[in-house]
Amino acid sequence: MSTTPVSTEQPVGAGPDPAGRSTVGSLLRLWPYVRPVRARLATAASVAVLASCTGLVIPLVLKWMVDGPVADRDPGGVWLGALYLLLLGVTEAGLFGLRRWLVARPLTRVEAEMRAGLYRHLQRLPVSFHDRWASGQLLSRGTTDLMLLRMFLAFPLTFLLVNGVTILVGVIIMLIQQWTLGLVLLAPVVPVIFVCWLFESRYSKVARQAQDQVGDLTTVVEESVLGIRIIKGFGRHRSQADAFRALSGTLRSTELGKARLLASIWAVIVTLPELAIGAALVLGTVQVADGDLSAGTLVAFLSTALALRWPVDSIGFLLAMSQEAATATERYFEVMDAEPESEPAAAGAVRTGSREDGLRFDAVGFRYPDADPEAPAVLEHIDLHIRSGESMALVGATGTGKTTLTALVPRLHEATSGRITLDGEDITRLPRETLRSLVAVAFEEPTLFSATVGENVLMGAGDGAGEEDLERALAVAQADFTHALPQGTATQVGEQGLSLSGGQRQRLALARAVVGRPRFLVLDDPLSALDVHTEAAVEAALRRVLAETTALIVAHRPSTVLLADRVALLSGGRITAVGTHHELLRTNAEYARLMSGTEGTEEDGR
């Protein structure tokens, strides 16, 4: 459990650097998701433009009232004008309400589809991707970032257009009424545009920084929740709190930086137009006094200018929300652009061949993608043949690559050289779905999901598996304890199965591996958490399963090794000896030392 703040650097393999991409270029990547609802969004934007322009008619009604009924002292005309104003206000409010109704359902659909697409893509990404990425960063992309995108599509996307049209129409109306006053109000345009350009370039950087820090914070929270037993057991709650406080403080500083930038642009955008309106008011008052301008025209002009205050003032936070949405888009597509596990162009059928078939490693080598090129490979020139129906134990000191070798069989990692065959068929020619239906795995660290016992076990079987298969698998794994649970196999085991002991979780993981009667079985030290008596009972039941399959078993205990027909010794990334347990005890000093438990301590590897 890390007690230090997580780095906010872009993870290895996160995709192309988005620094050179413009805000518009980033947001345009949303088009495939928006396209199905484009008609409704366009209708909503048109309704909003109509509503906003309806509001600009109000100053014209005021001009008519001041120069007409008010000047003529006509109460009936004043009441008629008031009715016009009421109708315009109700129409404007109704149109804005219609706009909100039009966008609500389609945008929640867009968000849901993007989230579902992200989840599907994550399932297809290789294990090496998940090894590099912090889970909190992925969670923040599926929650916070998608929420920002929905907010952008619902508000800034529409109102950048609406406010632009409103400002344009309002300026035209003012120039038509009195062009000299209109030019006064246009004076701040150039400095405002410059400030907006400067704001955009700076805000994009700090927005990205803040969203990455949210991902880091999410990671710390998730680790603290999942590792609460470790934190409490070692009394590390203060150090974890310090790490959380440090990240929170960093995020707070970044958010304050965003607030300062936003305050700066608002100060300019609000102050300059207000000064221009004040100057136009003074000039217009002088023109009215000189008889060059009617009072109604001045009222209409100033009312139009005031009606444009919100569209102009909103530019700052609309730009800010657009920048955050662009950053969220970049972060989302950093994951979506990651290459998924490739499938073979032409899949072959697995042959049910002779005794010479089975599981074969032919000159297999492997190194991790992010490893130092100068460092030795984890596995080198692995030649190993497990005959059909045979079980082989894989033995080696800690860090020699046993777990890595077993992960190559279901292609959780890809061999970097050589090939692996199942019954003579290269596994890279098989679709992963087919391969993983043939090969069942049980890991040393069992993972259970927030589901029932039965659902966790039957996850390892096909769709046709039923209660009989479940009971058989539980019997093999000596998991009879499940029947004593409150709802039996229908009992929810909770997140990560932490309500169960380590041995119970391991037995359920073993049951999940054997429930589908796999043709090939890969077990990574499956009995390490069991007591001696339970281990003996599981081994007795497991022997019947191994007689019907081809198995590779990572083993550390002599009792587990004795389950296998033969043993392979892995040392220095290579298979250095193959034979029966008794043969290797007599002929191989390293194997004898490993089985006696007197091997020296070696540096732990992957």
SVG drawing of the C-alpha trace seen along z (x, -y; Angstrom):
<svg xmlns="http://www.w3.org/2000/svg" viewBox="-57 -70 80 111">
<polyline fill="none" stroke="black" stroke-width="0.4" points="0.0,0.0 1.6,-3.2 1.8,-6.0 3.1,-8.6 1.3,-10.7 0.8,-9.1 2.6,-10.6 0.5,-12.6 2.6,-11.8 0.9,-10.3 1.1,-6.5 3.3,-4.6 1.3,-3.6 -1.5,-6.2 -1.7,-7.2 -0.3,-10.1 0.6,-13.3 -2.5,-15.6 -0.5,-18.8 -0.5,-19.7 -4.2,-19.2 -6.6,-22.2 -9.7,-22.4 -11.9,-22.1 -9.8,-19.2 -10.2,-17.4 -14.0,-18.0 -14.6,-16.9 -13.7,-13.4 -17.0,-13.3 -18.9,-13.4 -19.4,-9.7 -21.2,-9.6 -23.2,-12.7 -24.1,-11.9 -27.1,-9.6 -28.7,-12.5 -27.6,-15.4 -31.1,-16.2 -32.4,-16.6 -29.4,-18.7 -29.8,-20.9 -33.4,-21.4 -32.6,-22.3 -30.0,-24.8 -32.5,-26.4 -35.1,-26.7 -32.5,-28.3 -31.5,-30.8 -35.1,-31.6 -35.7,-32.1 -32.6,-34.3 -33.7,-36.5 -37.2,-36.7 -35.6,-38.5 -34.1,-41.0 -37.6,-42.0 -38.3,-43.4 -36.2,-46.5 -38.0,-47.3 -41.3,-47.1 -39.9,-49.4 -38.9,-51.9 -42.5,-51.8 -43.9,-52.3 -41.7,-55.3 -42.0,-57.1 -45.7,-56.2 -48.1,-55.6 -45.8,-57.1 -45.0,-60.2 -48.7,-60.5 -49.9,-59.8 -52.0,-56.9 -52.7,-54.4 -54.3,-51.9 -51.2,-51.8 -49.1,-51.3 -51.2,-48.3 -51.0,-46.9 -47.2,-47.2 -47.1,-45.5 -49.1,-42.6 -46.7,-42.3 -43.8,-42.2 -45.5,-39.5 -46.1,-37.4 -42.5,-37.8 -41.2,-36.8 -43.4,-33.7 -42.5,-32.7 -38.8,-33.1 -39.1,-31.0 -41.1,-28.3 -38.6,-28.0 -35.7,-27.7 -37.6,-25.0 -38.3,-23.2 -34.6,-23.3 -33.7,-21.7 -36.3,-18.9 -35.0,-18.2 -31.4,-17.7 -31.9,-15.8 -32.7,-12.3 -30.3,-12.1 -27.3,-13.4 -27.8,-10.9 -27.9,-8.3 -24.6,-9.6 -23.0,-9.5 -24.2,-6.0 -23.0,-4.7 -19.5,-6.3 -19.3,-4.7 -20.3,-1.3 -17.9,-1.7 -15.1,-2.5 -15.9,0.5 -16.0,2.9 -12.7,1.5 -11.1,2.0 -12.1,5.6 -10.3,6.1 -7.1,4.3 -4.1,6.5 -3.0,7.2 0.2,5.1 -2.0,2.0 -3.7,2.6 -0.3,3.2 0.8,-0.3 -2.4,-2.3 -3.6,-3.2 -7.2,-2.1 -8.2,-5.5 -7.2,-7.1 -9.4,-4.7 -12.3,-5.3 -12.1,-9.0 -12.2,-8.8 -15.4,-6.7 -17.1,-9.0 -15.8,-12.6 -14.6,-13.0 -17.8,-11.7 -19.9,-13.9 -17.9,-16.9 -18.6,-15.9 -22.3,-15.6 -22.4,-19.0 -20.5,-20.4 -22.9,-18.9 -25.9,-20.1 -24.8,-23.7 -21.6,-25.2 -21.9,-23.5 -25.3,-25.1 -24.8,-28.4 -21.5,-29.2 -23.6,-29.2 -26.7,-30.8 -24.7,-33.6 -22.7,-34.2 -25.9,-34.6 -27.5,-36.7 -24.5,-39.1 -24.4,-39.4 -28.2,-40.1 -28.0,-42.5 -25.1,-44.4 -26.9,-44.7 -30.0,-46.0 -28.0,-48.6 -26.1,-49.8 -29.4,-50.2 -30.8,-52.2 -27.8,-54.5 -24.6,-53.5 -22.4,-55.9 -23.4,-54.5 -23.0,-51.0 -19.4,-51.7 -18.7,-52.8 -20.0,-49.5 -17.8,-47.6 -14.6,-49.2 -13.8,-46.4 -14.1,-43.6 -10.4,-43.4 -9.0,-43.4 -11.7,-40.8 -10.7,-38.5 -7.1,-38.8 -7.8,-38.0 -9.9,-35.0 -7.1,-33.6 -4.6,-34.1 -7.0,-32.5 -7.6,-29.4 -3.9,-28.6 -3.3,-28.8 -6.5,-27.3 -6.1,-24.1 -2.9,-23.2 -4.2,-23.7 -7.5,-21.9 -5.6,-18.8 -3.4,-19.0 -6.5,-19.1 -8.3,-16.2 -5.2,-14.1 -4.9,-14.9 -8.5,-13.9 -7.6,-10.5 -4.6,-10.2 -6.9,-11.1 -9.4,-8.5 -6.6,-5.9 -5.6,-6.7 -9.2,-6.4 -9.7,-3.1 -6.5,-1.6 -7.3,-2.8 -10.8,-1.2 -9.6,2.1 -6.5,2.2 -8.2,1.2 -7.2,4.4 -3.5,3.7 -3.8,0.0 -5.4,0.9 -3.2,4.0 0.0,2.0 -1.3,-1.2 -0.7,-3.1 -3.9,-5.3 -1.9,-8.4 0.5,-8.0 -2.4,-7.2 -4.2,-10.3 -1.1,-12.3 -0.8,-11.0 -4.5,-11.8 -4.1,-15.3 -1.0,-16.0 -2.9,-15.1 -6.0,-17.0 -3.8,-20.0 -2.2,-19.8 -5.6,-19.5 -6.9,-22.5 -3.9,-24.6 -4.6,-23.7 -8.3,-24.4 -7.4,-27.8 -5.2,-28.5 -8.2,-27.7 -10.3,-30.1 -7.7,-32.8 -7.6,-32.5 -11.4,-32.5 -11.6,-35.5 -9.0,-37.3 -11.0,-36.8 -14.3,-37.7 -12.7,-40.9 -11.8,-41.9 -15.0,-40.6 -17.3,-42.3 -15.4,-45.6 -14.7,-46.6 -18.3,-46.2 -19.6,-48.0 -17.3,-50.9 -18.5,-50.9 -22.1,-50.9 -21.4,-53.8 -19.8,-55.8 -22.7,-55.1 -25.2,-56.2 -23.4,-59.5 -23.1,-60.1 -26.7,-59.0 -28.0,-61.3 -26.2,-64.2 -27.8,-63.3 -31.3,-63.1 -30.8,-66.5 -29.6,-68.0 -32.7,-66.5 -30.6,-64.2 -32.0,-61.0 -35.4,-60.1 -35.7,-58.9 -37.3,-55.7 -34.4,-54.9 -31.9,-55.5 -34.0,-53.2 -34.1,-50.5 -30.4,-50.8 -29.4,-50.6 -31.9,-47.7 -30.4,-45.8 -26.9,-46.4 -28.0,-45.2 -29.7,-42.2 -26.3,-41.3 -24.5,-41.5 -25.1,-37.8 -24.1,-36.4 -20.9,-38.5 -20.2,-37.8 -20.8,-34.0 -17.9,-33.8 -15.4,-33.2 -17.0,-30.2 -18.2,-28.8 -14.6,-28.8 -13.5,-27.2 -16.1,-24.4 -15.1,-23.9 -11.5,-23.5 -12.3,-21.1 -14.5,-19.1 -11.6,-19.1 -9.3,-17.8 -11.8,-15.2 -12.1,-14.1 -8.3,-13.7 -8.2,-11.6 -11.1,-9.5 -9.5,-8.8 -6.1,-8.1 -7.7,-4.9 -9.9,-4.3 -6.9,-4.7 -4.9,-2.0 -4.5,1.1 -6.8,4.0 -5.7,7.6 -5.3,8.6 -7.2,11.5 -5.7,13.8 -6.7,13.1 -7.6,16.7 -8.5,19.0 -7.6,22.6 -9.4,25.4 -7.7,27.2 -6.8,30.7 -7.5,33.7 -4.3,35.4 -2.0,38.1 -0.2,38.7 2.5,36.3 0.1,33.4 -0.8,31.6 0.8,28.3 4.1,27.4 6.5,24.5 8.8,24.2 11.8,21.8 9.6,19.4 11.0,16.1 9.4,13.2 10.3,9.8 8.0,7.1 7.3,4.2 8.4,1.6 11.6,3.5 15.1,2.0 16.3,3.3 19.7,4.1 18.1,6.2 18.0,10.0 14.7,11.4 12.3,13.0 12.1,16.2 14.6,17.4 14.3,20.4 11.7,22.3 11.3,25.8 8.8,27.9 6.3,30.5 3.3,31.6 1.8,34.6 -2.0,34.9 -3.5,36.1 -0.3,35.5 0.1,33.1 3.4,31.3 4.6,29.4 6.6,26.3 9.2,25.7 11.7,22.9 13.0,20.3 11.0,17.1 11.3,14.7 12.4,17.2 9.3,16.5 6.9,19.3 3.8,17.2 4.8,15.3 5.2,18.6 1.7,19.8 0.3,16.4 1.5,17.0 -0.7,20.0 -4.1,18.1 -2.3,15.1 -2.6,12.8 0.9,11.8 2.2,12.4 5.4,14.4 8.0,12.2 9.7,15.1 9.0,18.8 5.5,20.3 3.1,22.2 0.8,24.9 -2.2,26.7 -2.7,30.1 -0.4,28.9 -2.2,25.6 -0.4,22.3 -2.3,20.4 -1.8,17.1 -4.0,18.6 -6.9,19.1 -9.4,16.4 -8.9,15.5 -12.5,16.6 -11.8,20.0 -8.4,20.3 -9.8,19.3 -12.6,21.8 -10.0,24.5 -7.6,23.3 -8.8,22.7 -6.6,20.9 -6.4,20.6 -4.1,17.9 -2.2,17.9 -4.0,14.7 -7.7,15.5 -10.0,12.8 -13.7,13.0 -16.4,10.6 -19.3,8.9 -21.7,11.8 -22.9,15.0 -20.7,18.0 -22.4,19.9 -22.0,17.0 -18.3,16.7 -17.7,20.4 -19.8,20.8 -18.0,17.9 -15.4,20.6 -18.0,22.7 -20.0,22.3 -23.6,21.1 -25.0,24.6 -23.5,25.3 -25.9,25.9 -26.2,26.9 -24.7,30.4 -21.5,28.8 -21.4,26.4 -21.6,29.1 -19.0,31.2 -16.6,28.3 -17.2,27.4 -16.6,31.1 -13.2,31.1 -12.1,28.0 -13.4,29.2 -15.5,26.1 -18.3,27.7 -18.2,24.6 -20.3,22.8 -23.4,24.8 -23.0,23.5 -23.2,19.9 -26.4,18.0 -27.9,18.5 -25.7,21.4 -24.2,20.9 -26.6,18.0 -24.7,16.0 -23.1,12.8 -19.4,13.0 -18.8,9.2 -16.2,7.1 -13.0,9.1 -14.5,11.9 -13.0,10.3 -15.7,11.8 -14.0,15.2 -10.7,16.5 -7.7,16.8 -8.1,20.5 -11.8,20.3 -11.2,17.8 -8.5,20.0 -10.8,23.1 -13.5,21.2 -11.0,20.0 -9.9,23.6 -13.6,24.7 -14.0,22.0 -11.1,23.4 -12.3,27.0 -16.1,26.4 -16.0,26.3 -14.1,29.6 -11.3,27.8 -9.1,29.6 -6.1,27.7 -5.6,26.6 -3.1,24.0 -2.8,23.8 -0.5,21.2 0.3,22.7 -3.5,23.3 -3.1,24.8 -0.7,22.4 -3.3,21.0 -4.7,24.4 -4.0,26.2 -2.4,29.6 -5.6,31.6 -7.6,29.6 -4.7,29.7 -4.6,33.5 -8.4,33.7 -8.2,31.3 -5.3,33.2 -7.2,36.4 -10.1,35.0 -7.9,33.0 -6.1,36.2 -9.4,37.3 -9.7,34.1 -6.0,34.1 -6.5,37.6 -9.0,36.1 -7.0,33.0 -3.6,31.7 -2.3,29.6 0.6,27.2 0.9,26.7 3.2,24.2 4.2,25.9 6.3,25.1 5.4,27.9 6.4,31.5 2.8,32.6 1.6,30.4 4.5,31.7 3.4,35.2 0.1,34.5 2.0,34.2 3.3,37.0 6.5,35.1 8.3,32.0 10.1,29.2 12.7,27.0 12.8,23.4 16.0,21.6 17.5,18.4 14.6,18.0 15.2,21.5 14.0,25.0 17.1,26.7 15.7,30.2 12.6,32.3 11.8,35.6 9.8,37.3 9.9,35.9 12.1,38.8 14.4,38.7 15.1,35.0 15.6,35.5 18.4,37.9 20.0,36.2 19.5,32.4 21.0,30.6 19.0,27.4 15.7,29.2 16.6,31.2 17.4,27.9 14.1,26.3 12.1,29.3 14.0,29.4 13.1,25.7 16.8,24.7 17.2,22.7 18.9,19.3 16.9,16.1 16.7,14.6 15.5,11.2 11.8,11.3 10.7,10.9 7.5,10.6"/>
</svg>
